């Protein structure tokens, strides 16, 4: 079977859009995602 795979993202997301989403999730005290990582765990890991 011959499958086509995308070599790039199907759409562009700016850093500003990512930041705005992060601010909203953090402000709403969002829950863990599908990976089970909480906001606190994510922030701790991102500082390392």
C-alpha positions as CSV (number, residue, x, y, z in Angstrom):
1,X,0.0,0.0,0.0
2,X,1.4,3.4,-1.0
3,X,0.6,6.2,1.5
4,X,1.3,9.9,1.2
5,X,2.7,11.5,4.3
6,X,2.8,15.3,4.8
7,X,6.3,16.6,5.1
8,X,5.2,19.9,6.7
9,X,2.5,21.1,9.0
10,X,-0.9,21.4,7.2
11,X,-1.2,25.0,8.5
12,X,0.9,27.7,10.1
13,X,0.6,28.7,13.7
14,X,2.4,31.8,14.9
15,X,4.3,32.0,18.1
16,X,1.8,34.7,19.2
17,X,-1.1,32.3,18.7
18,X,0.6,29.7,20.7
19,X,1.3,32.2,23.5
20,X,-2.2,33.5,23.5
21,X,-3.6,29.9,23.8
22,X,-1.2,29.2,26.6
23,X,-2.3,32.3,28.5
24,X,-6.0,31.3,28.2
25,X,-5.4,27.7,29.3
26,X,-3.3,28.8,32.3
27,X,-5.8,31.5,33.2
28,X,-8.6,28.9,33.1
29,X,-6.5,26.5,35.2
30,X,-6.8,24.0,32.3
31,X,-6.6,20.3,32.9
32,X,-4.0,17.8,31.7
33,X,-3.9,17.0,28.1
34,X,-4.0,13.6,26.5
35,X,-0.4,13.0,27.6
36,X,-1.4,13.6,31.3
37,X,1.0,16.5,31.8
38,X,-0.4,19.1,34.1
39,X,0.2,22.9,33.6
40,X,2.5,22.8,36.7
41,X,4.5,19.8,35.3
42,X,4.8,21.5,31.9
43,X,6.1,24.7,33.4
44,X,8.6,22.9,35.5
45,X,9.9,21.0,32.6
46,X,10.1,24.0,30.3
47,X,12.3,25.8,32.8
48,X,14.8,23.0,32.9
